[in-house]
Amino acid sequence: MNSLFEDTYYLEQVRHDFRTLKQKGSARSFSIEFKTFASILQLDEGTMISEYKEKLKDTVQQGIAYTTDITSLELLVAKSIEIDQVLYRITKASTKKEESRSQKPISKDSTPSQSRNSSHSKHSAPQNVSASRASTTQTSMPHPSHPPGPLSQEE
């Protein structure tokens, strides 16, 4: 009687979706989707393990290849999630590092030159004296109707 109400194309659709299933996002979401299909299709443990490995992202598959203690689908899923998270963190850190490198050259160029100027200001008196004269000349210029005052020791 159950077969009377079943969608005749449902299992075909599930089989098709399972055949085309591939990890695109996180291993955690992939494992949930995989287990759902495997449960509906009533796959045995050995088939689930081999199919799961085959459908993982290449980078996660490479990480799984180094593990030897996987004896069940649950261990495989746990290990694939762990590897996927580590790879994600590495990629994220690498991206942050690249972003900071692309932004830092501009600020690095301006910062060292500013610090060089300030550190050289104590040692390169001729440059700074003229700069200080220009600034004092601009700020303490006598009014055209008044004669200039006496020179200071610095001038």
Protein Blocks (a to p, Z undefined) as FASTA:
>chain_A
ZZmmpcfklmmmmmmmmmmgccfbdfklmmmmmmmmmmmnopafklmmmmmmmmpcfklm
mmmmmpckbcbfklmmmmmmmmmmmmmmmmmmmmmmmmmmmmmmmmmmmmmmmmmmmmmm
mmmmmlmmmmmmmmmmmmmcccfkbccddddfkZZ
